[in-house]
Amino acid sequence: MNHVDLMCAYAQNLCMRLHYKILLLLLIVMSVSACAVSSGERIRRIAEDKQMIYGVEKAEGFSLAVFSNRVPLADDKILHVYLEGDGAPWQFRYFVSPDPTPRRPLMLELMALDHRAAVYVGRPCYNGFSDEPACGPALWTTARHSQTVVGVMSRAIEQLATRIGADTIHLYGHSGGGAMAVLIAGELRTVDAVLTIAGNLDLDAWTSLHGYTPLYGSLNPAAREPLNPAIRQIHLLGAKDCNFPPEIVLEWIRSQQNSQYFIFDEFSHGCCWEKAWPTMLDYMDNGFVIPAVRESRLFPGQGPLHGLFARP
């Protein structure tokens, strides 16, 4: 066999091996795809496990996933509205995710602890709706807090409250959902209280801190006028939160009227909030008056209140 024949044989062998590797890769991808559960189905299963009711709310041409906790509206007609964080807008640093649905819906977990009428309202293009005609990657990346998204969310919440018969709304938001809660509170006159958990309340400071792409097209809560002083505000912060450290938002919180904050010494961005949640719900529902039987040592805090249950 001459030199040319050897080269041809080597090339043929190489092609065969490459062919088998590609075929194996395709089989793996097909197998994973066949077994994969869509993000919409995954979050519905989580909600079903917690005995929640699933629905879809249409607003401004978008579909929003909605979950309710089966608790009837109380005589005071207050509705608790839960808003999730930004989820997974990016697969990698420079690759946009085709579906931004959060892998762990923390606010669903917290709503399961709520004994009052409550709804979890997903964002447009999340929870399995990213392929809708009105959707595009900007709505879960740089424009995730745009006027479009805020308007759609506000409209959906307004529709839900009207249908349920609620007169007053309390907004609860985690991370980017905290930003949404503050922005929506500026839109709806029925909002009486806002509570944020590790809330991303200064988008510019956050992107600058981490070297992220600025959220062009988004509304920054820290750059807007203070909320109406009639709206009660509580902001929960984790001392171990490396994603959104408390110090980058304290100045903004202090600039708000009728606003309080707690810093939880052992909490991080996603950890441990369920431990404090029943107590914080009591705190909200009692007009910031804590029943004496509660023990502040369980959740040490610091700030204007000098402890979780102290009054200013």
N, C-alpha and C positions, 0 to 999 in steps of 0.2 A: 504494500500500500504506500503510495507516494505521499509527499507532504500535503498536497492539495486534498487528497482523499482523507487524510488524518484530520485536517482542519474542518472539512465538511462533516465528518463523523462526530467531531467534538461539538460543532455548532448544532447538529441535529440532536445530540444528547442533551445539550444545554436547553434547547427549545422544549424538548419533551419534559425535562424537569420543571422548567418555568410554567409550562402548560398545566402540569399536575398541581403546582403550588397555587396557581390562579384558580383552578377548579376547586381545590380544597377551600380556599378563601371564600369563594362564592357559595359553597355549600354551608360554610359556617355562618355567613351573613344571612343566607336564606333560613337557616335553622333558627338563628336568634330572632329574626323578623317574625317567623311563624309563631314563636313562643312569646314574643313581646306583648305587653299590655299597653294600650294607648294611655296617654296621660289623663285624658278625660275619664276613661274607665277606671284607672288607678285611684283617682281622687274620689270617684263615686263609691268605690269599694270601701275606702277609708271611712267615708261618711255613713255608709250603710252599716258598717260595724259599730258605729256610734249612734245608731238608731235615728239618723237624720233623714229628712225628706229632700229629694233632689228636684230641682226645677230649672227652667231656662227663662231668663228675663230678656226681652227684646227692647233695645233702646238705641235710637239714632242710627239704625242700620246694623247694629252689632248684637251678638248673642252673648249673654253673660250667665255663667253657671251660678246657681243660687242654692244654698242649703239652709234649711230651717230646723230648729231643734224640737219641734212638736209641742212647745210650751205655749199655752194660750196667753193672749195679751192681758196684762193686769189692769186694774181699774184706773191706774194713772196713765195708761195708754202710752207707756214708754217702750220703744223698740231698740234693742241693742243690735248694732250693725258691726260685723267683723270684717276687717280688710287685711288681706294677706300681703306679704312682702313682694319684692320684685321677682322672686323665683330664680329661674336660670336663663337670663337673656343671652348669655354667651356660652358656647360649648367650650371654647378655649379663648385665650386673650384676644385673638384677631378673627375668630370665627363665630358668626351669629348663630344662635340656636334656632332650629326650625320650630321649636315649641318651648315657650318660656315657663310653662307650668312648674310651680315649685315641687321639688321632690319630697319635701316634708312640710305639709300644710300646718304650721304651728297654730294658726288661728282657729282651725277646725278643732284641734285638740283642746284649746282654751274654751271654745264655745260649748264643748261637751260638758264643761264644768259649770255652765251658766244655768241658773234655775229660773230665769226670766225669759220672755219671748225674745228670740234672737235669730238673726239671719246672717249667713256668710255670703258676701257678694264678691264673686270673682271679677277680674278685670276683663275688658274686651280683648279678644284674641288669645286668652288663656284657657286652660282646662279643656283642651281639645278643639278649640275654635280658631286656631291660628291660620287655617287655610280658607277662612271666609273672605269673600271679595273685598270687603272694606279693610282687611288687615294687611299689615306689612311690617317688616322687621323694625322700622323706626318706632312703632308703637310699643315695643317692649325693649328698645335700647335707648337711643338718645332722646326720644320724645315720650318716654314712658310716663312722664308726669305732665304731659302737654295739656293745653286747654281742651283739646278733643277728648282725651281720656277722662279728665276731670268732669267734663260736661256729660259724657256718657254715663259715668258712674253716678253722678248726682241725679240724673234723670231716672236711672234704674232704681235708685234708693227711694226717690220720691214716689215712683209708681208703686213700689212694694209697700211703703208705709201707708199710702192711700188705700190700697187693696186690703191690707191687714187691719186698717182702722187706727193706726198709731198717730198720735198728735205730736209726740216728742221723740227725738232720735239721740241716742248716745253712740258716738263713733269710737271704735277701738281698732287701732292699727299697729302692726309690727313692722319694724324696719322701713322699707319703702312704703308700706301700708300706713305707717305713721305720717309720712309726708302727704299721702293721699287723704288721710283723715283731716289734717289741718286745711288742705286746699278745698276739700268738699265742704268743710264747715263754713268756709267763706262764701259758699254758693247757696246753701240751704238755710232758710230762716227757721226751720223746725229743729235744728241741731241745738241741743241744750248743754251737751258736755262732750269733750274729746279726751281720750286717754291714749297715749302712745307708748309703745314698748320698744326700747332700743330704736327709737324713731330716727330716720334719716331726714332731719329737719333743715339741714343746710347742705344742699346738693353740691354747691361749688366747693365748700370746705372739704367735703368727703372725697370728691374726685381729685382735688389737689393733694390731699393727704396720701392717697394711694397711687397717684400718677395715672389715673384712669382718664379716658376720653371724656371731656366735658359733656354734660347732658344737654346739648343744643336742642332747643325746641321744647324743653321742659320748664315748668314753673317751679321756682325755688321758694319754698315757704319762708326761708330766712330773708328773702328780698322783697317780701310783700308786706302790706300794712298789717299791724297787729290784729288779731281776731277781735270781734265784738266782745267787750268786757262782760256781757251777759252770758257768754259761753264759758263754762268752767273747764279748766284745763289741768290735767295731771300727766306728767311725763316721767316714765320709769326708765332708769338708765342702769346699765351694768358696769361696775368698776373694772371688770375683766373683759370688757368688750373691746376687742382690737379692731373690729370692722368699723365701728362708729363710737370712738371714745367720747365719754361725757363732756370733756373739756371743750370740744369743738362746737357745742350747741348751748352751753350754759348761758352765754351772753344773750342769745336770742330768747331763751326761756324766761330769763329775768326781765326782758323788755316787754313781755306780755302782761296784760292785766288779768287778774283772777286766775293766776297760773301757779302751780306747785310742782315740785319734782322730788323724786326719791332716787338715791343712788344705792343699789344693792351690792354690798361688798363682794359677794361670792358669785354673782351672776355674770354671764357673758352675753354675746349677741343672741345666741339661740338657746342657751342652757338655763334651765331651772325656773322659768317664768310660771310654769304650772303650779309651783309650790306657793307662790304669792297670789295667784289669780283669784281664788275664792275670797280672800281677805280684801283685795282691791275692789272686787265687785260689791262687797258689803259697804266699803268705804264710799263708793260712788252712789249707791242706792240710798245711803243714809245721809246724803248731803254733806259728805266729808266728816261725819261724826262716827267714830269707831265704837262698837260695843265694848264695854269694859272687860269682857271675858277674854278678849283676844290677847295674845302675848307678843309683844313687839320684839322680843329677843330671838324669835324664829327667823325674822327677816331684817337683820340690822341695816339701817339706812342712815344717810346723812344729808344735809341740805337745809333749806329754810325751816323744815319741820323738826329737825334734830331728832329723828327717830320715826319709825313708820306711823305711829299712832298719835304723835304729839300734834297739837294744834299750833298754828303760827302765832 
